Amino acid sequence: MLQDFLCYNVYVVSVLKSIEFSSSGGDEVDGDIGKSKSLEMLLLEKNKSLQSENTQLKLSTSDLSGRLPSSCHVTSGLYLVSEITMVM
């Protein structure tokens, strides 16, 4: 019974790995075609990629926030205008 449970878990992990890290996107680089990477390596690479993307998005947000007029404030992704000045 325990062995069946462990076999099922291994099966589920392998299915999740194939779904998340399928090579249909053409991500093979440096001669990795045909080589199977461990799940840990795939997760580390994915984590590094997501951290890099997160850093770039933070820098973009920071840059764009610096360009806002002083009367606008960024709050949870919403732009609030504290004063509206109309010039006629």
C-alpha positions as CSV (number, residue, x, y, z in Angstrom):
1,M,0.0,0.0,0.0
2,L,2.8,2.4,0.9
3,Q,4.7,1.4,-2.2
4,D,1.6,2.1,-4.4
5,F,1.4,5.6,-2.8
6,L,5.0,6.3,-3.4
7,C,4.8,5.1,-7.0
8,Y,1.7,7.3,-7.5
9,N,3.6,10.3,-6.1
10,V,6.6,9.7,-8.4
11,Y,4.1,9.5,-11.3
12,V,2.4,12.8,-10.3
13,V,5.8,14.6,-10.0
14,S,6.9,13.3,-13.4
15,V,3.6,14.5,-15.0
16,L,3.9,17.9,-13.4
17,K,7.6,18.1,-14.5
18,S,6.6,17.3,-18.1
19,I,3.8,19.9,-18.1
20,E,5.8,22.7,-16.5
21,F,9.2,22.1,-18.2
22,S,8.2,20.7,-21.6
23,S,10.8,21.5,-24.2
24,S,8.2,22.4,-26.9
25,G,9.1,26.1,-26.4
26,G,12.5,25.6,-27.9
27,D,14.4,26.5,-24.8
28,E,17.3,24.1,-25.5
29,V,20.7,25.9,-25.3
30,D,24.3,24.9,-25.2
31,G,23.8,21.4,-26.6
32,D,21.2,20.3,-24.0
33,I,19.1,18.6,-26.6
34,G,18.5,15.0,-25.6
35,K,19.8,15.5,-22.1
36,S,17.3,15.2,-19.2
37,K,17.9,17.7,-16.4
38,S,16.9,16.9,-12.8
39,L,13.8,18.5,-11.4
40,E,15.9,20.4,-9.0
41,M,18.0,22.0,-11.8
42,L,14.9,22.9,-13.7
43,L,13.4,24.6,-10.7
44,L,16.7,26.4,-10.0
45,E,16.8,27.7,-13.5
46,K,13.1,28.7,-13.4
47,N,13.7,30.5,-10.1
48,K,16.7,32.4,-11.4
49,S,14.7,33.5,-14.5
50,L,11.7,34.6,-12.4
51,Q,14.0,36.6,-10.0
52,S,15.6,38.3,-13.0
53,E,12.3,39.2,-14.5
54,N,11.1,40.5,-11.1
55,T,14.1,42.7,-10.8
56,Q,13.6,44.1,-14.3
57,L,9.9,44.8,-13.5
58,K,10.8,46.6,-10.2
59,L,13.3,48.8,-12.0
60,S,10.8,49.6,-14.7
61,T,8.2,50.4,-12.1
62,S,10.7,52.6,-10.2
63,D,11.6,54.4,-13.4
64,L,8.0,55.0,-14.3
65,S,7.1,56.2,-10.8
66,G,9.9,58.7,-11.0
67,R,8.4,60.2,-14.2
68,L,4.9,60.8,-12.6
69,P,4.0,64.3,-11.7
70,S,4.4,65.2,-8.1
71,S,0.6,65.4,-7.7
72,C,0.2,61.6,-8.5
73,H,1.0,58.9,-6.0
74,V,1.3,55.2,-6.7
75,T,-0.7,53.1,-4.2
76,S,-1.0,49.3,-4.8
77,G,-0.8,49.7,-8.6
78,L,-3.4,52.6,-8.7
79,Y,-2.5,56.1,-9.5
80,L,-4.2,58.6,-7.2
81,V,-4.3,62.3,-8.1
82,S,-4.1,64.4,-5.0
83,E,-4.7,67.7,-6.7
84,I,-6.3,68.6,-9.9
85,T,-5.3,71.9,-11.4
86,M,-7.2,73.2,-14.4
87,V,-5.6,75.8,-16.6
88,M,-7.9,77.6,-19.0
